[in-house]
């Protein structure tokens, strides 16, 4: 095999490993929480209420991920208590290096046993899906308003392990930030609405703290 061709194949294989199937990187440094803190004495949200969100002024903070130069842009503080509807780990694609886990979360009626018992929940391709054998127990619009597929970005290795240990049925309280992620000319945008659907409707959540009830 000509040496130039061999070098090309080696380079392609190296790029494939790092950008497609490499193990997810862990966030090793972030100071976003320090600059946009959530009051420690603020009452936590209840399972019945929608996620709390406070939009932030435009700004950028640098975040180091395994030697990569990422720009994490905090868009809003974010708090919610929810039921885990489904959890899915991802290893393929550029996004998985930053966010190796998606959680489908439900609050309000989408945290009620009677509703969840009538729905089949699944995740794939960084989306969350539901189906029902009969008429859904609540209107589809209410399902979309009270649930979401969220891309989890862990602030440290311990948080990542706790996120990975979650299972359907767990009740969690998350506090953190909705963020955009940029690397070079590539951009990954978070949703900042609970009523949107389709492409771009998933939240990207930088988790500052996580509790499981």
Secondary structure, 3 states (H helix, E strand, C coil): CCHHHHHHHHHHHHHHHHHHHCCCCCEEECCHHHHCCCCCCCCCCCCCCCCEEEECCCCCEEEEECCEEEEEEEEEEEEEEEEEEEEEECCCCHHHHCCCEEEEEECHHHHCHHHHCCCEEEEECCEEEEECCCCCCCCHHHHHHCEEEEEEEECCHHHHHHHHCCCCCCEEEEEEEEEEEEECCEEECCCCCCCCCCCCCCEEEEEEEEEEC
